[in-house]
Amino acid sequence: MTVHNPGTSPDIATILAEVAGLNGEAMRGTNNAALASVLGALNTAEAAGGVTDTDLVMAYVKQIVVDSELLVEHENHATVIFPESTANLCILTAHADANTWTGWTEIADDQGVPVLLSSKFATYPGHITAMLVEETNQDATRFMIEISYGASKTIISRHRVLTETNKLPTAQSPRVRGALIPAGETVYYRAMCATAAAKTLNVHFRYFLHE
């Protein structure tokens, strides 16, 4: 672009011609081909996934922004509790045989018409951040629980619980960094116990949504 002397007034045609030149070869280094010549060296085995043009640069920048926003939500969010009332329980039942997994069962509370944990993720995706064990019907034993979602039973979190009597207290709150539950997916559990016969745990879940 021409540098005009102080005090001079270039005509409009000259200014428009110079501004138009900003989109042309006068601005070498701003078009994809020029940038690719600089960034192309990043596309090597030593830098797998390296960007090679401005389209990919912007795609990565946008993804960084999205990931940063999700990270902020992970660190700062309003936790919601399921079941939502002290009048209700969420009961997980282990297999009647010792050390044997149950089949996958959808997580629900104990109301006459059960409220499903899945219903909380019907509109928005989210994360389960903790499962707190409030009570069990068997002292001095071990439970294992797995939480999953979807038809393929993608694992969200795994838990191992020792019940009280010369062990840890039953009330335990294992925090988890579980996988994202996509909106509209069904949430399941399965459980086993080291002791035979039907054994149960009363639990509640803490979760948050990406609204």
C-alpha angles and dihedrals in degrees: 000000000000117000108222122211116252112268096025123114114212116210121255093250091057093050093048092050091052093047091049088055090064088078095049140065090297087079098055110174097041099078124082095251094053094044091047090056089059099039097038091089088066091065094084137115088260091057105035111189093021114161120247106183142024094263091062091041090058092043090056092045091052091048091050089054092049092047091048091053091050090049090054090051090051091054098038119036142121109257117222124203129221122231091038098206134054086228091070136066135202106216122195115196123205125214117280089235118073118256093005128125120236119225117269112283128187112249113246140155124248100256120130087253099032121228109225122223086220089065089067090062095043096109106019134035117241150154136258104226102182145003113209117201108215102175143349132198094226127064125208099018141106130248130189123198132184124195121203143161138216136019091297091051096235106200116244099176145342127219136191117194130191113201122221134273108095088346135075116314114267093240102086131155112202108194116214138193092214128184119268113272107220117227113273097020125133117243119218141180136199126191144190134189132203088227123071125237125051110317125181141196126202108215143163129209131221116209144156135207132225095232 
